[in-house]
């Protein structure tokens, strides 16, 4: 089961838009040295939408080589075309990764029946574990608990990243799936409560910036130490909120630049760099987290 602290890793870039591999190495070491259990590579936060697939494979291989088995690696394989998602899955399956994160098809707005068929086809293209990813705020479609439960019957669909921020949604899914089905929060602001109510882990944007504190919060919550978990989480709440003051990963990239971990906060168009008016807000959130 995937559990614990996972980071939805940004992809650092130079000002010309090319991937900044020296900064990527620093980010990987920052995560490995501060308790992160898993890396999500080429998800939404990694700007997969504007990185062509050949380039994605190069980035992923760099991560695999550098991590050298010391951390789980989960690859984003999503598309709003089922055929494309299947082909991506087949190509990625040949690499030394631990599993896949598959987002609901965006823009098309498929029915629950369509999503059932989509995820079934992706899972059939690999023997590796597949995590469902539900983020209605970005995709325009909601993967409902009954559909998650139906997909959980497929042997290599092993969990869900649930990013609605609804604890009622967590309870609804818990009632329908087995205890071996991984329930991962994709909403940093509610992640602490998600874990205290039986969730297994987090796939986090905040962990890009504050991996040590996120790891400490998650470990405390998973053993039921509510006081410690909530105390740590209280210092992170400004980051949870303000790293979304503009579209993710724009604020996270600026924060990592401010911390000296990347050389530029460049993001590929149509994303832009953080507006100056928001920089002091992120600065204050970093201070609250003692960074």
C-alpha positions as CSV (number, residue, x, y, z in Angstrom):
1,X,0.0,0.0,0.0
2,X,1.2,3.5,-0.8
3,X,1.1,5.5,2.5
4,X,2.9,8.3,4.4
5,X,4.3,11.5,2.9
6,X,4.4,11.9,-0.8
7,X,5.3,15.0,-2.7
8,X,3.7,16.2,-6.0
9,X,7.1,17.4,-7.2
10,X,7.5,20.6,-9.2
11,X,9.7,20.5,-12.4
12,X,12.4,23.2,-12.1
13,X,13.2,25.1,-15.2
14,X,15.7,27.7,-16.4
15,X,14.4,31.0,-17.8
16,X,14.5,29.6,-21.3
17,X,12.0,26.9,-20.3
18,X,14.4,24.0,-20.3
19,X,14.4,21.6,-17.4
20,X,17.0,22.6,-14.7
21,X,18.5,19.3,-13.8
22,X,21.0,20.6,-11.2
23,X,18.0,22.2,-9.3
24,X,16.0,18.9,-9.7
25,X,18.9,17.1,-8.0
26,X,18.8,19.5,-5.1
27,X,15.0,19.1,-4.8
28,X,15.3,15.3,-4.8
29,X,18.0,15.4,-2.1
30,X,15.9,17.9,-0.1
31,X,13.0,15.4,-0.1
32,X,15.1,12.3,0.5
33,X,16.9,13.9,3.5
34,X,13.7,15.2,5.1
35,X,11.5,12.1,5.5
36,X,9.5,12.0,2.2
37,X,8.3,8.5,1.4
38,X,7.4,9.0,-2.2
39,X,7.7,11.2,-5.3
40,X,5.0,12.0,-7.8
41,X,6.7,12.8,-11.0
42,X,4.9,14.5,-13.9
43,X,1.6,15.2,-12.2
44,X,-0.2,18.5,-12.4
45,X,2.3,20.2,-10.1
46,X,5.1,18.9,-12.3
47,X,3.6,20.8,-15.3
48,X,3.0,17.6,-17.3
49,X,0.5,19.4,-19.4
50,X,3.2,21.5,-21.1
51,X,6.0,19.0,-21.1
52,X,6.0,16.6,-24.1
53,X,6.1,12.9,-23.4
54,X,9.7,12.3,-24.6
55,X,10.8,15.0,-22.2
56,X,8.8,13.5,-19.4
57,X,10.5,10.2,-19.9
58,X,14.0,11.9,-19.7
59,X,13.0,13.7,-16.4
60,X,11.6,10.5,-15.0
61,X,14.8,8.5,-15.8
62,X,16.9,11.2,-14.2
63,X,14.8,10.9,-11.0
64,X,15.0,7.1,-11.1
65,X,18.8,7.2,-11.5
66,X,19.3,9.7,-8.7
67,X,16.9,8.2,-6.2
68,X,18.4,4.7,-6.7
69,X,15.6,2.9,-4.9
70,X,15.7,5.1,-1.8
71,X,12.2,6.4,-2.3
72,X,9.0,5.3,-4.0
73,X,8.4,6.8,-7.5
74,X,4.9,7.2,-8.9
75,X,4.5,8.5,-12.4
76,X,1.7,10.6,-13.7
77,X,0.1,8.9,-16.7
78,X,-3.1,10.8,-17.1
79,X,-4.8,12.0,-20.2
80,X,-8.3,13.0,-21.2
81,X,-7.9,10.5,-24.1
82,X,-8.2,6.9,-22.9
83,X,-6.1,5.7,-25.9
84,X,-3.3,8.2,-25.0
85,X,-3.4,7.3,-21.3
86,X,-3.1,3.6,-22.2
87,X,-0.1,4.2,-24.5
88,X,1.6,6.4,-21.9
89,X,1.1,3.6,-19.3
90,X,2.6,1.0,-21.6
91,X,5.7,3.1,-22.2
92,X,6.1,4.1,-18.5
93,X,5.6,0.5,-17.4
94,X,9.0,-0.4,-18.8
95,X,10.7,2.0,-16.3
96,X,11.8,1.3,-12.8
97,X,8.8,3.0,-11.1
98,X,6.6,1.8,-8.3
99,X,3.2,2.8,-9.7
100,X,1.0,5.3,-11.5
101,X,-1.2,8.3,-10.6
102,X,-4.0,8.5,-13.1
103,X,-6.1,11.7,-13.0
104,X,-9.8,11.7,-14.1
105,X,-10.2,12.7,-17.7
106,X,-10.4,16.5,-17.8
107,X,-12.5,18.8,-20.1
108,X,-14.4,15.9,-21.7
109,X,-16.6,15.5,-18.6
110,X,-17.2,11.8,-18.9
111,X,-20.0,10.0,-17.0
112,X,-19.3,7.6,-14.2
113,X,-19.6,4.8,-16.7
114,X,-17.0,6.5,-18.9
115,X,-14.6,6.9,-16.1
116,X,-15.1,3.3,-15.1
117,X,-14.1,2.2,-18.6
118,X,-11.2,4.7,-18.7
119,X,-9.5,3.6,-15.5
120,X,-10.2,-0.1,-16.3
121,X,-8.4,0.3,-19.6
122,X,-5.4,2.0,-18.0
123,X,-5.1,-0.7,-15.3
124,X,-5.2,-3.4,-18.0
125,X,-2.1,-1.9,-19.6
126,X,0.1,-2.6,-16.6
127,X,0.7,-5.0,-13.8
128,X,2.0,-2.1,-11.6
129,X,-0.3,-0.4,-9.0
130,X,-2.5,2.4,-10.2
131,X,-3.8,5.2,-8.0
132,X,-6.9,7.0,-9.0
133,X,-6.8,10.8,-8.8
134,X,-9.9,12.8,-8.2
135,X,-9.6,16.6,-8.4
136,X,-12.9,18.1,-9.6
137,X,-11.7,21.7,-9.1
138,X,-9.2,21.2,-12.0
139,X,-10.8,18.5,-14.2
140,X,-14.5,19.5,-14.1
141,X,-15.6,15.9,-13.2
142,X,-16.1,14.1,-9.9
143,X,-15.2,10.4,-9.4
144,X,-17.9,9.3,-7.0
145,X,-17.4,6.8,-4.1
146,X,-19.5,4.1,-5.8
147,X,-17.3,4.3,-8.9
148,X,-14.1,4.2,-6.7
149,X,-15.5,1.1,-5.0
150,X,-16.2,-0.6,-8.3
151,X,-12.7,0.2,-9.6
152,X,-11.2,-1.1,-6.3
153,X,-12.3,-4.6,-7.4
154,X,-9.5,-4.4,-10.1
155,X,-6.5,-6.0,-8.5
156,X,-3.9,-3.4,-9.4
157,X,-6.1,-0.3,-8.7
158,X,-4.8,0.0,-5.2
159,X,-5.8,3.5,-3.9
160,X,-7.1,7.0,-4.6
161,X,-5.8,10.5,-4.2
162,X,-8.9,12.3,-3.1
163,X,-8.5,16.1,-3.5
164,X,-12.1,17.3,-2.8
165,X,-11.1,18.3,0.7
166,X,-14.3,16.7,2.0
167,X,-14.0,14.5,5.0
168,X,-17.5,13.3,4.3
169,X,-16.1,12.0,1.0
170,X,-13.4,10.1,2.9
171,X,-16.0,8.4,5.1
172,X,-18.1,7.5,2.1
173,X,-15.2,5.8,0.4
174,X,-14.0,4.1,3.6
175,X,-17.5,2.5,3.9
176,X,-17.2,0.9,0.5
177,X,-13.6,-0.3,0.1
178,X,-11.3,-2.7,2.0
179,X,-8.7,-1.7,4.5
180,X,-5.9,-2.5,2.0
181,X,-7.1,0.2,-0.4
182,X,-4.9,3.3,0.0
183,X,-6.7,6.5,0.9
184,X,-4.5,9.5,0.2
185,X,-5.4,13.1,0.7
186,X,-4.7,15.5,-2.2
187,X,-5.8,18.6,-0.2
188,X,-3.1,19.9,2.1
189,X,-5.4,22.1,4.2
190,X,-7.5,19.2,5.4
191,X,-4.9,16.5,5.2
192,X,-4.2,16.4,9.0
193,X,-7.9,15.6,9.8
194,X,-8.0,13.2,6.8
195,X,-5.2,11.2,8.4
196,X,-6.7,11.4,11.9
197,X,-9.9,10.0,10.5
198,X,-8.2,6.9,9.0
199,X,-6.5,8.1,5.8
200,X,-3.2,6.4,5.0
201,X,-1.2,9.3,3.5
202,X,-0.9,12.5,1.6
203,X,0.2,13.5,-1.9
204,X,1.1,17.1,-1.2
205,X,2.1,20.4,-2.8
206,X,3.2,21.8,0.6
207,X,5.8,19.0,0.9
208,X,7.8,20.6,-1.9
209,X,8.6,23.4,0.4
210,X,8.3,21.9,3.9
211,X,9.0,18.2,3.7
212,X,10.4,17.7,7.2
213,X,7.4,19.3,8.9
214,X,4.9,17.5,6.6
215,X,6.5,14.2,7.3
216,X,6.4,14.9,11.1
217,X,2.7,15.8,10.9
218,X,1.8,12.8,8.9
219,X,3.7,10.3,11.1
220,X,2.1,11.8,14.2
221,X,-1.4,11.7,12.7
222,X,-1.0,8.1,11.6
223,X,-0.2,6.9,15.1
224,X,-3.1,8.9,16.5
225,X,-1.0,11.6,18.2
226,X,-3.6,14.3,17.5
227,X,-2.0,17.0,19.6
228,X,1.4,16.8,17.9
229,X,-0.1,16.4,14.4
230,X,-2.4,19.5,14.9
231,X,0.4,21.5,16.4
232,X,2.7,21.0,13.5
233,X,-0.1,21.4,11.0
234,X,-1.0,24.8,12.5
235,X,2.4,26.2,11.5
236,X,1.8,24.9,7.9
237,X,-1.7,26.2,7.4
238,X,-0.5,29.5,5.9
239,X,1.5,27.5,3.3
240,X,-1.4,25.1,2.7
241,X,-3.5,28.2,1.9
242,X,-1.1,30.6,0.2
243,X,0.6,28.1,-2.1
244,X,-2.6,28.3,-4.0
245,X,-2.9,32.1,-4.0
246,X,-2.2,31.7,-7.8
247,X,-2.4,28.6,-9.9
248,X,-0.3,25.7,-8.7
249,X,2.7,25.4,-9.0
250,X,3.4,29.1,-9.5
251,X,3.6,29.9,-5.7
252,X,5.5,26.7,-4.9
253,X,8.1,27.6,-7.4
254,X,8.6,31.1,-6.0
255,X,8.9,29.7,-2.5
256,X,11.5,27.2,-3.6
257,X,13.4,30.0,-5.4
258,X,13.2,32.0,-2.1
259,X,14.6,29.1,-0.2
260,X,17.5,28.8,-2.7
261,X,16.6,25.3,-3.9
262,X,16.0,26.2,-7.5
263,X,17.6,28.8,-9.8
264,X,14.4,30.2,-11.3
265,X,10.7,30.2,-10.7
266,X,10.0,30.0,-14.5
267,X,6.9,28.1,-15.5
268,X,5.9,27.3,-19.0
269,X,3.1,29.3,-20.6
270,X,0.2,29.6,-20.1
271,X,1.5,29.6,-16.5
272,X,3.4,32.7,-15.6
273,X,5.6,33.7,-12.6
274,X,4.2,34.9,-9.3
275,X,2.9,38.4,-9.2
276,X,5.0,40.7,-7.0
277,X,2.0,41.6,-4.9
278,X,1.8,38.0,-3.7
279,X,5.5,37.6,-2.8
280,X,5.2,39.0,0.7
281,X,2.2,36.7,1.4
282,X,4.3,33.6,0.5
283,X,7.2,35.1,2.5
284,X,5.0,35.3,5.6
285,X,3.8,31.7,5.1
286,X,7.4,30.5,4.9
287,X,8.2,32.4,8.2
288,X,5.2,30.8,9.9
289,X,6.5,27.4,8.9
290,X,9.9,28.4,10.3
291,X,11.6,28.2,6.9
